[in-house]
């Protein structure tokens, strides 16, 4: 009896770790006029900002109003090139290969890339 309980417990624990290891990435891949880009769950283009450094966002306040962050939730787990950074306000944001990810408020529909090159080229399409 003790062996079967141990086996059941070990199996349950392995399922928990397996599901965490295979968690879906926080982005999808979409196609734009400039090729493949990372998108949020709604298909909106994601961007990176040149002024961000070392996994820290430099886009706060009014900047974050124009460039909404790709928010990470409490239960999210990093992996496959994705990390979670802590913003100045304490909220969590997804980053890809160390670069925080944002959408652009002026993009109206999936595939829009109006933020690419914005602010003298400081904003870029996030590419897979």
N, C-alpha and C positions, 0 to 999 in steps of 0.2 A: 504494500500500500504506500509506504514511504517513497519507494522508487518511482511509482507512477505519479505521485504528487510532484516530486522533483522534476521528472520528465515534463510534465504539463507546465510547470513554472518556467523551466528552461525554454520550452517552445514558445510560450507567451512572450518572454523577454526577447527572444530572437525576432519575433514578428515586430515588436516595438522598434528595435534597432534597424531592422530591414526597412520599415516604412520611413523612418527618419533619414536613412541613407539614400532613399530614392524619392525624396520630396521633390516636387515640381519646382523648376526654376521660377523666379519672380517675374520673368519677362517672357515674351514670345518673339518670334522673328516675323517681320513684315517686309513688304517690298514697296519701294518708293521710286521716284524718277532717278534717284541717285544710287539705287541698288538696295541690298538688304540692310535692314536696321533692326535694332531692338525696339520692342514696343511694350506698353503696359497691357494689362488684361483686356482693355477696351480697344486695343489696336492702335493707340496713339503713340506717335514717334517719341523715343527717348533721346535725351541729349546729355552731353558732358560739358563741363565748364573749365577752361584753361586755368582759372584762378584757384581752383580747388587743388589742394596739395596733401600728400601723405594721408589719404583717406579722410580728409576733413573738408566739409563744405564751407565755401566762402560766400555762398548765396543765402543771405538771411534777410529778414524784414521785407521791404518792398521787392527786393530781388526774388524772394521765394513766392511772392504773390504772382509775379509774371512767369516764374519758372517753378511750378509746383513740384515738390519732391516726390519720388517714388517711395511711398511710406512702407516701412517694414512693421509688421505686427508683433506683438509680444511672443507668440508661439513660433515665429519664423526661425529657420535655421540656415546658416550660411553654407555654401558648398558650390563646387563646379565653377570657380572663378568669381562667385558672388560673395560679398561680405555685407555686414550690417554696421553702419557707422552711427555714432551718437551726434546729433546736431546740437548747436549752441543752446537751444531751448529744451534739450533733453529728449526730444522725440527721436525716433529711429528712422533711418533712410537706407535704402539699398544702394550698393555700389557694385560695379562690375570691373574687375581687374584693377581695383583700387580707386576707381573714378565714380563719385556719386552720380546718381541718375535722376533726371528731371524730365517733365513734359514742358510744353510751351503753351501759355494761355491763349496765344493767337492762332494756334493750330485748331481748325474747326472739325476735321474729320480724319479718320485713319488714312495714312498715306501723306498727309500734309507735312511739309518740312520747312515751314516758314522761319523757324528759328536757326536753321543751319547758317553759320557765318555771322550771326548777329553779334553786335558789340565789337566791331572791327575784327571779326573772325574768332572771338573768344569762345563761342558756342559751337559745338560739333554734333553731328549725328552719332549716336551710340551704335557701334557696329559689332555684330557677333564675331 
